[in-house]
């Protein structure tokens, strides 16, 4: 496959500020057929204000030649295109049938760890992944973190988290020109809501995993709306979810709005405990 020369344009199309490292067009192997992406952090200096890891991701390190990513995301949310070809970033592991660096784009964000994100990076990172999706013709579900690709040996990008990333990528793909993206705090709230929705419950709702995929998608949409409002108290969430839960499970099961609200409150109580 040829180098992915459409990468800068794809990034710009999703509203990102783009810079090019000279030689990006031919850097990395042309044996490159990306059908997904892997998100990383650099583990560089905490709170860096410059680009301390750019040289490493460009030229590599002992035992691992560069490039080490396709896009380097600096602290100001600027997408720096390092390589249009295969980069040495993911290593051993895999995600949903993908294996090897030839099958995945790679992003290295300048951050020490999962607590070192800037708001600019949180706003830009989903857009980088959305650009990969658009260019490679795959969906948000094929965007993973390095910790998901290689869970036994990697921790990046834990703390974002990736469930929120994929939700944000889907939102960006649906509306590339939107300026109303969720903030980092709201993304974390959404991840918490999703975790709550996935917990086992009792008293009328046996398990939300039993809800059909269509209804679960609707629940996630409602949860995202609640998260975006900045208010995720149990009363608000329960009231928002009740109609869809009842519709999904069917009136024949005898589940009322009160049942749903009570179950959601119990889950919140369990989570708090």
Buried (B, 14 or more C-beta within 10 A) or exposed (E): EEBBEBBBEBBEBBBBBBBBBEEBBEBBBEEBEBBBBBBBBBBBBEEBEEBBBBEBBBEBEEEEEBBBBBBBBBBEBBBBBBBBBBBBBBBEBBBEEBEBBBBBBBBBBBBBBBEBBBEBBBBBBBBBBBBBBBBBEBEBEBBBBBBBBBEEEBBBBBBBBBBBBBBBBBBBBEEBEEEEBBBBEBBBBBBBBBEBBEBEBEEBBEEBEEBEEEBBEBBBBBBBEBBBEEEBEBEEBBBBBBEBBBEBBEEEEEBEBEBBBBBBBBBBEEEEE
